[in-house]
């Protein structure tokens, strides 16, 4: 439909342009890296499951009695989301892979797992300046002439009210025995032994992606912990290499792909050296895992393509103009936040929203001789809020994948919590605008 509008409402030309636009996105280096990353993650999940690493880790956690209830499993998911802050997709995949068996065992809904890992991925990443997100935001600020940019970004962290409130609301939800709205219905269904609703379709079935370990394979936690550690450590290393010695100039999408490939190499070596899997087994399991995420890769490609056509339509700039230039200062910060949220929800891209909103917010602050940090924080918060609630966001999609839940059910059950955190953020930005 978007390409039809751009083609003068000619549906035939629009279809041709849509195909060309999809191919253009598929061949873009950043998108190609994300798609390859998706297939590689499928291979990694399958290998770690087949060599007994996942079950070994779950047994180790239970032996140490770290997780003895559904509430503790939820807190573990929340904590993992905080400590793995290298990149949002890595955060959700690691936390989801570790916690999904625990959630199933203690009858906590997979929708709740998807919400918890989604709420502690992008929000946490925006609060850490020295990762792929920080590098990207700093590059935008430097491009806008903000010097020095690092102090401004650091000053915006305590004002990033949506990220902070989303993390706080997620912790509160993780420690409660009851849930809110559709999530409560999912909780009751899971207690009765049903992982999904009858109409639901999981974005990925773990049984199809990852075969269980063969009979007699020893279950060792290190066979999962070591590959994940390699993946997490490889991320900043790859950022340093791709940035040619400058961590802040590295490629986030390429670094994520390198990190996952390094983890696949590590788990393959571990499996072969311990004679848990043969070379042929490694190849077959990896290919099966990668193939199991074909649907996921297609959804991501379509989401990226939809974001591209909305950019061609000028959706972001149009929404920003509707916000107007002359509004009271106490209303200005909430307006920037809500405008960014609307753009991110429509495009499914927090990074794309940052690129639209920061060039609007920073000059406005400069023209009014106001501090930059609150305006930067409002732009970042709005992008994360819209991305968090959007069904076409890559982080939302990957969260559904990592928890093996129905994607639309994840969006539907997560939305009330996102709106609660968004409400806190609006009030906080209004108060900030009144006192600056």
C-alpha positions as CSV (number, residue, x, y, z in Angstrom):
1,X,0.0,0.0,0.0
2,X,2.8,2.4,0.8
3,X,4.5,1.9,-2.5
4,X,1.2,2.2,-4.3
5,X,0.8,5.7,-2.7
6,X,4.3,6.6,-3.8
7,X,3.5,5.3,-7.3
8,X,0.6,7.7,-7.8
9,X,-2.0,5.2,-6.6
10,X,-1.2,2.8,-9.5
11,X,-1.5,-0.6,-7.8
12,X,0.5,-2.5,-10.6
13,X,3.4,-0.1,-10.3
14,X,3.1,-0.2,-6.5
15,X,3.4,-4.0,-6.5
16,X,6.5,-3.8,-8.6
17,X,8.0,-1.1,-6.5
18,X,7.2,-3.1,-3.3
19,X,9.1,-6.1,-4.7
20,X,12.1,-3.9,-5.7
21,X,11.9,-2.2,-2.2
22,X,12.0,-5.6,-0.4
23,X,14.9,-6.8,-2.5
24,X,16.8,-3.5,-1.8
25,X,16.3,-4.0,1.9
26,X,17.4,-7.7,1.7
27,X,20.6,-6.7,0.0
28,X,21.4,-3.9,2.3
29,X,24.5,-4.8,4.4
30,X,22.8,-4.0,7.7
31,X,19.7,-5.9,7.0
32,X,21.7,-8.8,5.5
33,X,23.7,-9.0,8.8
34,X,20.5,-9.1,10.8
35,X,19.0,-11.8,8.7
36,X,22.2,-13.9,8.9
37,X,22.2,-13.2,12.6
38,X,18.7,-14.7,12.8
39,X,19.7,-17.9,11.1
40,X,22.9,-18.1,13.2
41,X,21.0,-17.7,16.4
42,X,18.8,-20.7,15.3
43,X,21.9,-22.7,14.8
44,X,23.4,-21.7,18.2
45,X,20.2,-22.5,20.1
46,X,20.0,-25.9,18.5
47,X,23.6,-26.8,19.2
48,X,23.5,-25.6,22.9
49,X,20.3,-27.7,23.3
50,X,21.7,-30.8,21.5
51,X,25.0,-30.9,23.5
52,X,23.1,-30.9,26.8
53,X,24.1,-27.3,27.8
54,X,20.7,-25.9,28.4
55,X,19.4,-28.8,30.5
56,X,22.8,-28.9,32.3
57,X,22.5,-25.2,33.2
58,X,18.9,-25.6,34.4
59,X,19.9,-28.6,36.6
60,X,22.8,-26.6,37.9
61,X,20.6,-23.7,38.9
62,X,18.2,-26.0,40.6
63,X,20.9,-27.8,42.5
64,X,22.2,-24.5,43.8
65,X,18.6,-23.7,44.7
66,X,18.9,-20.3,43.0
67,X,15.5,-20.8,41.4
68,X,13.0,-22.7,43.4
69,X,9.7,-21.0,42.3
70,X,8.1,-19.1,39.5
71,X,8.7,-15.8,41.1
72,X,12.5,-16.5,41.3
73,X,12.5,-17.6,37.7
74,X,11.0,-14.2,36.8
75,X,13.5,-12.3,38.8
76,X,16.3,-14.2,37.2
77,X,15.0,-13.2,33.7
78,X,14.9,-9.6,34.9
79,X,18.4,-9.7,36.3
80,X,19.8,-11.3,33.1
81,X,18.3,-8.5,31.1
82,X,20.1,-6.0,33.2
83,X,23.6,-7.6,33.2
84,X,23.7,-8.5,29.5
85,X,23.6,-5.0,28.1
86,X,25.9,-5.4,25.1
87,X,23.0,-5.4,22.5
88,X,19.3,-5.7,22.8
89,X,18.8,-8.8,20.7
90,X,21.6,-10.7,22.4
91,X,20.0,-9.7,25.7
92,X,16.6,-11.2,24.9
93,X,18.1,-14.3,23.3
94,X,20.4,-15.2,26.1
95,X,17.8,-14.5,28.8
96,X,15.1,-16.3,26.9
97,X,17.2,-19.4,26.2
98,X,18.2,-19.7,29.9
99,X,14.8,-18.9,31.5
100,X,12.3,-20.6,29.1
101,X,12.8,-24.1,30.6
102,X,12.5,-22.7,34.1
103,X,9.3,-20.8,33.2
104,X,7.8,-23.9,31.7
105,X,8.8,-26.0,34.8
106,X,7.2,-23.6,37.3
107,X,4.2,-22.9,35.1
108,X,4.9,-19.2,34.4
109,X,3.5,-18.0,31.1
110,X,5.8,-17.6,28.1
111,X,4.1,-14.3,27.5
112,X,5.4,-13.1,30.9
113,X,8.9,-14.2,29.9
114,X,8.7,-12.4,26.6
115,X,7.6,-9.2,28.4
116,X,10.3,-9.4,31.0
117,X,13.2,-9.9,28.6
118,X,11.7,-7.3,26.2
119,X,11.4,-4.7,29.0
120,X,15.1,-5.2,30.1
121,X,16.7,-5.2,26.6
122,X,16.4,-1.9,24.7
123,X,15.6,0.1,27.9
124,X,18.9,-1.1,29.5
125,X,20.9,-0.6,26.4
126,X,19.9,3.1,26.2
127,X,21.1,3.6,29.8
128,X,24.6,2.3,29.0
129,X,26.6,4.7,26.8
130,X,29.4,2.3,26.0
131,X,27.7,-0.3,23.7
132,X,26.3,-0.4,20.2
133,X,23.4,1.8,21.2
134,X,25.6,4.4,22.8
135,X,27.9,4.5,19.8
136,X,25.0,5.1,17.5
137,X,23.4,7.8,19.7
138,X,26.8,9.6,20.1
139,X,27.3,9.5,16.4
140,X,24.0,11.3,15.9
141,X,24.8,13.9,18.6
142,X,28.2,14.6,17.1
143,X,26.6,15.0,13.7
144,X,24.3,17.6,15.1
145,X,27.4,19.6,16.4
146,X,27.0,18.6,20.1
147,X,30.5,18.8,21.6
148,X,31.4,17.2,23.8
149,X,28.7,14.6,23.2
150,X,29.6,12.1,25.9
151,X,28.7,14.3,28.9
152,X,25.4,15.2,27.3
153,X,24.5,11.6,26.8
154,X,25.6,10.7,30.4
155,X,23.5,13.6,31.7
156,X,20.5,12.3,29.9
157,X,20.6,8.8,31.6
158,X,18.8,9.8,34.9
159,X,16.3,11.7,32.8
160,X,15.5,8.7,30.5
161,X,12.2,8.2,32.3
162,X,10.6,5.6,30.1
163,X,13.7,3.3,30.2
164,X,13.9,3.6,34.0
165,X,10.1,3.2,34.6
166,X,9.9,0.2,32.2
167,X,12.7,-1.6,34.2
168,X,11.0,-0.7,37.5
169,X,7.6,-1.8,36.4
170,X,9.1,-5.1,35.1
171,X,10.7,-5.8,38.4
172,X,7.4,-5.1,40.2
173,X,5.6,-7.4,37.8
174,X,8.2,-10.1,38.3
175,X,7.7,-10.1,42.1
176,X,3.8,-10.1,42.0
177,X,1.7,-13.3,42.3
178,X,-0.9,-11.8,39.9
179,X,-0.7,-10.1,36.6
180,X,-2.5,-7.3,34.7
181,X,-5.1,-7.6,32.0
182,X,-4.4,-10.2,29.3
183,X,-1.3,-11.3,31.1
184,X,-3.4,-12.6,34.0
185,X,-5.5,-14.7,31.6
186,X,-2.2,-16.1,30.2
187,X,-1.0,-16.9,33.8
188,X,-4.2,-18.8,34.6
189,X,-4.0,-20.8,31.3
190,X,-0.4,-21.8,32.0
191,X,-1.2,-22.9,35.5
192,X,-3.8,-25.3,34.0
193,X,-1.0,-26.8,31.8
194,X,-1.6,-25.0,28.5
195,X,1.5,-23.2,27.1
196,X,-0.5,-21.4,24.4
197,X,-4.0,-20.5,23.5
198,X,-5.8,-22.7,21.0
199,X,-5.6,-20.0,18.3
200,X,-2.0,-19.1,19.1
201,X,1.0,-20.0,16.9
202,X,4.4,-19.7,18.5
203,X,6.9,-17.7,16.4
204,X,9.3,-20.6,16.9
205,X,8.8,-24.0,18.4
206,X,11.9,-25.0,20.5
207,X,11.3,-28.7,19.7
208,X,11.5,-28.0,16.0
209,X,14.5,-25.7,16.2
210,X,16.6,-27.6,18.8
211,X,16.6,-31.4,19.1
212,X,16.9,-32.7,22.7
213,X,20.3,-34.2,23.7
214,X,20.7,-37.9,22.8
215,X,20.3,-40.5,25.5
216,X,23.4,-40.7,27.7
217,X,24.8,-37.3,26.8
218,X,26.2,-35.7,30.0
219,X,24.4,-32.5,30.9
220,X,27.0,-29.8,31.6
221,X,26.2,-26.2,32.3
222,X,29.5,-25.0,30.9
223,X,28.5,-26.2,27.5
224,X,26.0,-23.3,27.5
225,X,27.8,-20.8,29.7
226,X,31.1,-20.8,27.8
227,X,29.6,-20.1,24.3
228,X,27.4,-17.3,25.7
229,X,30.4,-15.8,27.4
230,X,32.3,-15.9,24.1
231,X,29.3,-14.2,22.4
232,X,29.1,-11.4,25.0
233,X,32.8,-10.8,25.0
234,X,33.1,-10.9,21.3
235,X,30.6,-8.0,20.9
236,X,32.8,-5.2,22.2
237,X,35.8,-6.8,20.5
238,X,34.0,-6.8,17.1
239,X,32.9,-3.2,17.8
240,X,36.6,-2.2,18.3
241,X,37.7,-4.1,15.2
242,X,34.9,-2.8,12.9
243,X,35.5,0.7,14.3
244,X,39.2,0.4,13.4
245,X,40.3,1.0,16.9
246,X,37.4,3.2,18.0
247,X,34.8,1.3,20.0
248,X,32.2,4.1,19.5
249,X,32.6,3.9,15.7
250,X,32.0,0.2,15.3
251,X,29.2,-1.5,13.4
252,X,26.5,-2.8,15.7
253,X,24.8,-5.1,13.2
254,X,28.0,-6.6,12.0
255,X,29.4,-7.0,15.5
256,X,26.3,-8.9,16.6
257,X,26.7,-11.3,13.7
258,X,30.4,-11.8,14.5
259,X,29.6,-12.4,18.2
260,X,27.0,-15.1,17.4
261,X,29.3,-16.8,14.8
262,X,32.1,-16.9,17.5
263,X,29.6,-18.5,19.9
264,X,28.7,-21.2,17.3
265,X,32.4,-21.9,16.8
266,X,32.9,-22.2,20.5
267,X,29.9,-24.6,21.1
268,X,31.0,-26.7,18.0
269,X,34.5,-27.1,19.4
270,X,33.2,-28.0,22.8
271,X,30.8,-30.5,21.5
272,X,33.3,-32.3,19.2
273,X,36.2,-32.3,21.8
274,X,33.9,-33.8,24.4
275,X,32.6,-36.3,21.8
276,X,29.0,-35.2,22.5
277,X,28.4,-34.5,18.8
278,X,30.3,-35.6,15.7
279,X,31.2,-33.1,12.9
280,X,28.3,-34.4,10.9
281,X,25.9,-34.0,13.9
282,X,27.1,-30.4,14.4
283,X,26.4,-29.6,10.7
284,X,23.0,-31.3,10.7
285,X,21.8,-29.8,14.0
286,X,23.0,-26.3,13.1
287,X,21.3,-26.4,9.7
288,X,18.0,-27.6,11.3
289,X,18.2,-24.8,13.9
290,X,18.8,-22.2,11.2
291,X,16.0,-23.6,9.1
292,X,13.6,-23.4,12.0
293,X,13.9,-19.6,12.0
294,X,13.1,-19.1,8.3
295,X,9.7,-17.6,9.3
296,X,11.3,-15.4,11.9
297,X,13.7,-14.1,9.2
298,X,10.9,-13.4,6.9
299,X,9.0,-11.4,9.5
300,X,12.1,-9.4,10.2
301,X,12.6,-8.6,6.5
302,X,9.0,-7.5,6.1
303,X,9.3,-5.4,9.3
304,X,12.4,-3.7,7.9
305,X,10.8,-3.2,4.6
306,X,7.7,-1.6,6.2
307,X,9.9,0.8,8.1
308,X,11.7,1.7,4.9
309,X,8.5,2.6,3.0
310,X,7.2,4.7,5.9
311,X,10.5,6.6,5.7
312,X,10.0,7.1,2.0
313,X,6.5,8.4,2.7
314,X,8.0,10.9,5.2
315,X,5.8,9.6,8.0
316,X,8.3,10.7,10.7
317,X,8.8,14.2,9.4
318,X,5.0,14.6,9.0
319,X,4.2,13.5,12.5
320,X,7.0,15.8,13.8
321,X,5.5,18.8,12.0
322,X,2.1,18.1,13.4
323,X,3.6,18.5,16.9
324,X,4.1,22.2,16.1
325,X,6.9,24.6,17.1
326,X,5.2,26.9,19.6
327,X,4.1,25.0,22.7
328,X,4.6,25.7,26.4
329,X,7.9,24.4,27.8
330,X,6.2,22.1,30.3
331,X,4.3,20.5,27.4
332,X,7.3,20.4,25.1
333,X,9.2,17.5,26.6
334,X,6.1,15.2,26.9
335,X,5.2,16.2,23.3
336,X,8.7,15.2,22.1
337,X,8.3,11.9,24.0
338,X,4.9,11.1,22.6
339,X,5.8,12.1,19.0
340,X,8.9,9.9,19.1
341,X,6.7,7.1,20.5
342,X,4.2,7.4,17.7
343,X,7.0,7.4,15.0
344,X,8.7,4.3,16.6
345,X,5.4,2.5,16.9
346,X,4.6,3.1,13.2
347,X,8.0,2.3,11.9
348,X,9.1,-0.4,14.4
349,X,12.5,1.3,14.7
350,X,13.9,3.0,17.8
351,X,17.1,3.8,16.0
352,X,15.3,5.3,13.1
353,X,13.2,7.4,15.5
354,X,16.4,8.7,17.2
355,X,17.6,9.8,13.8
356,X,14.3,11.7,13.2
357,X,13.7,13.2,16.7
358,X,17.2,14.2,17.8
359,X,17.7,16.6,14.9
360,X,14.4,18.2,15.9
361,X,14.8,18.2,19.7
362,X,18.5,19.4,19.9
363,X,18.0,22.5,17.8
364,X,14.8,23.4,19.7
365,X,16.7,23.2,23.0
366,X,19.6,25.2,21.6
367,X,17.3,27.9,20.2
368,X,15.5,28.3,23.6
369,X,18.8,28.2,25.5
370,X,17.7,25.2,27.5
371,X,19.9,22.2,28.6
372,X,20.2,19.6,26.0
373,X,20.1,16.5,28.2
374,X,16.3,16.5,28.9
375,X,15.5,16.9,25.2
376,X,17.9,14.0,24.3
377,X,16.3,11.9,27.0
378,X,12.8,12.6,25.8
379,X,13.8,11.6,22.2
380,X,15.4,8.4,23.4
381,X,12.6,7.5,25.8
382,X,10.0,8.1,23.0
383,X,11.9,5.9,20.6
384,X,12.2,3.0,23.1
385,X,8.5,3.3,24.2
386,X,7.2,3.1,20.7
387,X,9.6,0.3,19.8
388,X,8.6,-1.6,22.9
389,X,4.9,-1.5,22.0
390,X,5.3,-2.0,18.3
391,X,4.4,-5.4,16.8
392,X,6.9,-4.8,13.9
393,X,9.9,-3.9,16.2
394,X,12.8,-6.4,15.8
395,X,13.3,-6.5,19.5
396,X,9.7,-7.3,20.1
397,X,9.8,-10.0,17.4
398,X,13.0,-11.5,18.8
399,X,11.5,-11.5,22.3
400,X,8.6,-13.6,21.0
401,X,11.2,-15.9,19.4
402,X,13.3,-16.3,22.5
403,X,10.3,-17.1,24.7
404,X,8.7,-19.3,22.0
405,X,5.4,-17.4,22.4
406,X,2.8,-16.3,20.0
407,X,3.9,-12.9,18.7
408,X,0.6,-11.1,18.8
409,X,-0.1,-12.5,22.3
410,X,3.2,-11.1,23.4
411,X,2.3,-7.6,22.0
412,X,-1.2,-7.8,23.5
413,X,-0.1,-8.9,27.0
414,X,2.9,-6.5,27.1
415,X,1.0,-3.4,26.1
416,X,-0.7,-2.6,29.5
417,X,2.7,-2.7,31.2
418,X,4.2,-0.5,28.5
419,X,1.4,2.0,28.9
420,X,1.8,2.2,32.6
421,X,5.5,2.9,32.2
422,X,4.7,5.4,29.5
423,X,2.3,7.2,31.8
424,X,5.0,7.6,34.4
425,X,7.3,8.9,31.8
426,X,4.8,11.6,30.6
427,X,4.3,12.9,34.1
428,X,8.1,12.9,34.8
429,X,8.8,14.8,31.6
430,X,6.1,17.3,32.3
431,X,7.6,18.0,35.8
432,X,11.1,18.2,34.3
433,X,9.8,20.7,31.7
434,X,8.3,22.8,34.4
435,X,11.5,23.1,36.4
436,X,14.2,23.5,33.7
